[in-house]
């Protein structure tokens, strides 16, 4: 007589008291949705008149052009530098990794005003950057670096660089080291391994870093004011202009509605991007 052993039934899943989180969820939902509702009401009042006025304003075209160009340049530079730093962190030993993390996180923990004023001091006509260029013989007179688009991009890259490093480093950490070993055992050199193994698997991190950096860059306000010129007005500066200079809450809200819509579209685009680099996704 043979006995058949049957597997024991799985214990029932324990359900936590999720209802305890309901007050917190309602509070956070109200804090997020109520301001959006107020902005929509102000921006779309009178049949959407403030929105139509903003869309036909020549200031919008100039501010949008500045925002797109500056944010794209900032995103490209920050993602390239962030990828290099992420790879260095990924390959570094414990001591060097700790030092690199300190260099990355220190600016991340520093206030944006402090960083902007520090760059203003460095980039002014008699600042350290011009002093170094004169000492090296690169130029025979101080260059105009402050209150230029170059200064704005430098300040913005300095601020958003950690936002580029974090997603890329996380994606690199998820790569199984055995995949690289298998590629090398088949005769692949460092460049083919980087191109055919590391890069495809790190693409989700690159996508996330680019999107995050672009969204953060598009919302910059204080950096163009301190480091840039009036011609470098960005979307956030235009909102401030409508709000404080013209005291027109309707047009300021309408512009905020446009920013919210564009941000939502960017997030949807990012969610629709291919995810072949992620493990378990065909």
Wavefront OBJ file of the C-alpha trace (Angstrom):
o trace
v 0.000 0.000 0.000
v 1.455 3.301 -1.036
v 0.744 6.589 0.628
v 0.436 9.801 -1.358
v 1.626 12.884 0.394
v -0.452 15.917 -0.388
v 1.010 19.384 -0.032
v -0.323 21.352 2.857
v -2.636 24.187 1.881
v -1.047 27.593 1.871
v -1.859 29.654 4.929
v -4.360 32.391 4.285
v -2.832 35.746 3.489
v -2.841 38.065 6.453
v -4.574 41.301 5.756
v -3.216 44.295 7.539
v -5.362 47.108 8.843
v -5.215 49.097 5.610
v -8.105 51.222 6.788
v -5.660 52.895 9.181
v -3.959 54.443 6.157
v -7.228 55.907 4.889
v -6.936 59.246 6.779
v -3.384 59.751 5.532
v -4.432 58.875 1.988
v -7.340 61.285 2.107
v -5.134 64.043 3.506
v -2.463 63.620 0.848
v -5.102 63.316 -1.855
v -6.757 66.526 -0.719
v -3.431 68.369 -0.555
v -2.654 67.245 -4.105
v -6.070 67.620 -5.741
v -7.383 70.791 -4.119
v -4.618 73.085 -5.458
v -5.013 71.537 -8.907
v -8.741 72.141 -8.726
v -8.208 75.801 -7.788
v -5.736 76.273 -10.653
v -8.152 74.678 -13.128
v -11.006 76.858 -11.910
v -8.986 80.072 -12.235
v -7.336 79.146 -15.521
v -10.515 78.004 -17.257
v -12.866 80.684 -15.962
v -14.998 82.728 -18.380
v -15.047 79.919 -20.901
v -11.258 79.545 -20.889
v -10.546 83.218 -21.641
v -7.292 83.322 -19.587
v -6.042 80.216 -21.388
v -6.781 81.708 -24.809
v -5.030 84.943 -23.820
v -1.927 83.053 -22.684
v -1.829 80.941 -25.845
v -1.828 84.082 -28.019
v 0.789 85.899 -25.938
v 4.210 86.422 -27.616
v 5.810 85.983 -24.201
v 4.647 82.357 -24.117
v 6.469 81.491 -27.334
v 9.707 83.056 -26.098
v 9.483 81.477 -22.642
v 8.590 78.080 -24.126
v 11.520 78.217 -26.535
v 13.892 79.134 -23.714
v 12.496 76.407 -21.464
v 12.731 73.668 -24.089
v 16.233 74.604 -25.266
v 17.700 75.108 -21.791
v 15.998 72.004 -20.371
v 17.124 69.809 -23.286
v 20.732 70.986 -23.034
v 20.652 70.494 -19.275
v 19.165 67.016 -19.687
v 21.747 65.912 -22.265
v 24.700 67.145 -20.224
v 23.339 65.859 -16.906
v 22.486 62.391 -18.268
v 25.924 62.023 -19.886
v 27.710 63.081 -16.702
v 25.283 61.038 -14.603
v 25.946 57.921 -16.682
v 29.700 58.337 -16.232
v 29.318 58.807 -12.488
v 26.898 55.878 -12.216
v 29.318 53.580 -14.045
v 32.169 54.792 -11.815
v 30.059 54.047 -8.729
v 29.096 50.657 -10.137
v 32.696 49.642 -10.786
v 34.368 51.343 -7.818
v 35.512 49.661 -4.650
v 33.958 50.437 -1.257
v 36.306 53.328 -0.386
v 36.117 55.071 -3.748
v 32.356 54.488 -3.915
v 31.876 56.192 -0.544
v 33.960 59.155 -1.717
v 31.978 59.445 -4.954
v 28.674 59.252 -3.103
v 29.838 62.058 -0.813
v 30.679 64.229 -3.839
v 27.270 63.507 -5.404
v 25.127 63.875 -2.296
v 26.780 66.998 -0.880
v 25.379 69.236 -3.671
v 22.080 67.347 -3.411
v 21.794 68.336 0.251
v 22.856 71.945 -0.366
v 20.197 74.603 -0.904
v 19.644 75.819 -4.434
v 20.160 79.462 -3.399
v 23.560 78.662 -1.893
v 24.640 76.865 -5.066
v 23.401 79.677 -7.302
v 25.197 82.397 -5.359
v 28.340 80.248 -5.285
v 28.265 79.971 -9.087
v 27.578 83.709 -9.347
v 30.752 84.369 -7.362
v 32.760 81.902 -9.454
v 31.542 83.145 -12.843
v 31.702 86.923 -12.327
v 34.265 88.985 -14.229
v 36.800 88.883 -11.387
v 35.792 85.430 -10.201
v 37.913 82.313 -9.915
v 36.927 80.933 -13.329
v 38.076 84.057 -15.197
v 41.175 84.265 -13.007
v 42.083 80.698 -13.975
v 41.436 81.323 -17.680
v 43.644 84.424 -17.599
v 46.401 82.559 -15.749
v 46.344 79.729 -18.307
v 46.461 82.175 -21.208
v 43.147 80.983 -22.632
v 41.992 84.605 -22.911
v 43.600 87.997 -22.453
v 40.511 89.647 -20.941
v 37.756 88.483 -18.570
v 34.940 86.660 -20.316
v 31.282 87.488 -19.710
v 30.131 84.261 -18.074
v 27.614 85.475 -15.515
v 24.067 86.434 -16.592
v 24.303 84.260 -19.693
v 22.583 81.070 -20.829
v 25.850 79.236 -20.193
v 25.679 80.185 -16.505
v 22.047 79.061 -16.292
v 22.870 75.647 -17.743
v 25.898 75.236 -15.460
v 23.803 76.015 -12.389
v 20.971 73.736 -13.482
v 23.262 70.807 -14.309
v 24.891 71.165 -10.904
v 21.472 70.902 -9.267
v 19.933 68.049 -11.300
v 23.012 65.826 -11.604
v 22.054 63.599 -8.625
v 18.613 63.074 -10.199
v 20.404 61.620 -13.229
v 22.769 59.424 -11.214
v 20.186 57.689 -9.012
v 18.033 55.952 -11.706
v 21.023 54.982 -13.855
v 22.947 53.544 -10.911
v 19.868 51.587 -9.802
v 19.514 50.089 -13.287
v 23.206 49.144 -13.366
v 22.976 47.523 -9.942
v 20.148 45.292 -11.222
v 22.339 43.795 -13.988
v 23.347 40.209 -13.260
v 27.177 40.080 -13.349
v 26.981 36.571 -14.827
v 25.687 38.092 -18.071
v 28.940 40.000 -18.528
v 30.958 36.930 -17.606
v 29.051 34.883 -20.177
v 29.671 37.496 -22.864
v 33.399 37.593 -22.089
v 33.591 33.800 -22.113
v 32.209 33.918 -25.674
v 35.013 36.246 -26.743
v 33.370 39.667 -26.399
v 35.647 42.545 -25.536
v 34.873 45.460 -23.207
v 33.182 47.587 -25.890
v 30.898 44.799 -27.224
v 29.946 43.925 -23.626
v 29.107 47.564 -22.981
v 27.141 47.894 -26.226
v 25.251 44.602 -26.260
v 24.851 43.806 -22.541
v 25.232 46.802 -20.243
v 23.635 49.502 -22.407
v 20.403 47.599 -23.306
v 19.880 46.571 -19.684
v 20.466 50.115 -18.415
v 18.117 51.803 -20.909
v 15.173 51.992 -18.449
v 17.419 53.887 -16.041
v 18.533 56.247 -18.800
v 14.927 56.870 -19.854
v 13.878 57.577 -16.267
v 16.870 59.838 -15.651
v 16.244 61.856 -18.826
v 12.554 62.307 -18.050
v 13.136 63.225 -14.408
v 15.898 65.704 -15.216
v 13.864 67.333 -17.996
v 10.783 67.755 -15.797
v 12.823 69.225 -12.941
v 14.705 71.496 -15.353
v 11.522 72.772 -16.998
v 10.274 73.993 -13.620
v 13.362 76.026 -12.673
v 12.676 79.521 -11.415
v 15.413 80.981 -9.214
v 18.440 79.833 -11.250
v 17.516 81.835 -14.406
v 16.860 84.859 -12.188
v 20.254 84.781 -10.431
v 22.534 83.390 -13.144
v 20.704 84.309 -16.352
v 19.699 87.396 -18.274
v 16.139 88.710 -18.776
v 16.203 87.129 -22.242
v 16.516 83.691 -20.586
v 13.020 83.862 -19.051
v 11.571 80.374 -18.589
v 8.006 79.182 -18.080
v 8.177 79.425 -14.284
v 9.475 82.992 -14.575
v 6.539 83.836 -16.839
v 4.113 82.457 -14.239
v 5.777 84.681 -11.650
v 5.515 87.656 -14.044
v 1.767 87.170 -14.474
v 1.307 86.601 -10.747
v 3.408 89.378 -9.199
v 3.984 91.965 -11.920
v 0.537 91.903 -13.531
v -1.434 90.449 -10.575
v -3.346 88.324 -13.102
v -4.158 85.071 -11.309
v -6.198 83.823 -14.254
v -3.352 83.894 -16.760
v -0.884 82.573 -14.180
v -3.241 79.647 -13.479
v -3.820 79.035 -17.199
v -0.076 78.787 -17.746
v 0.193 76.412 -14.793
v -2.532 74.257 -16.401
v -0.462 74.066 -19.593
v 2.635 73.031 -17.628
v 0.632 70.351 -15.820
v -0.741 68.993 -19.101
v 2.683 68.836 -20.746
v 4.152 67.103 -17.691
v 1.373 64.506 -17.761
v 2.034 63.843 -21.456
v 5.759 63.366 -20.759
v 5.011 60.844 -18.038
v 2.669 58.916 -20.362
v 5.355 58.882 -23.069
v 7.892 57.539 -20.601
v 5.492 54.797 -19.536
v 5.016 53.749 -23.178
v 8.736 53.460 -23.936
v 10.126 49.948 -24.559
v 11.316 48.163 -21.449
v 13.385 45.343 -22.935
v 16.183 46.174 -20.554
v 14.190 45.174 -17.502
v 14.495 41.642 -16.216
v 11.453 39.497 -16.780
v 10.039 41.700 -19.555
v 9.903 40.220 -23.034
l 1 2 3 4 5 6 7 8 9 10 11 12 13 14 15 16 17 18 19 20 21 22 23 24 25 26 27 28 29 30 31 32 33 34 35 36 37 38 39 40 41 42 43 44 45 46 47 48 49 50 51 52 53 54 55 56 57 58 59 60 61 62 63 64 65 66 67 68 69 70 71 72 73 74 75 76 77 78 79 80 81 82 83 84 85 86 87 88 89 90 91 92 93 94 95 96 97 98 99 100 101 102 103 104 105 106 107 108 109 110 111 112 113 114 115 116 117 118 119 120 121 122 123 124 125 126 127 128 129 130 131 132 133 134 135 136 137 138 139 140 141 142 143 144 145 146 147 148 149 150 151 152 153 154 155 156 157 158 159 160 161 162 163 164 165 166 167 168 169 170 171 172 173 174 175 176 177 178 179 180 181 182 183 184 185 186 187 188 189 190 191 192 193 194 195 196 197 198 199 200 201 202 203 204 205 206 207 208 209 210 211 212 213 214 215 216 217 218 219 220 221 222 223 224 225 226 227 228 229 230 231 232 233 234 235 236 237 238 239 240 241 242 243 244 245 246 247 248 249 250 251 252 253 254 255 256 257 258 259 260 261 262 263 264 265 266 267 268 269 270 271 272 273 274 275 276 277 278 279 280 281 282
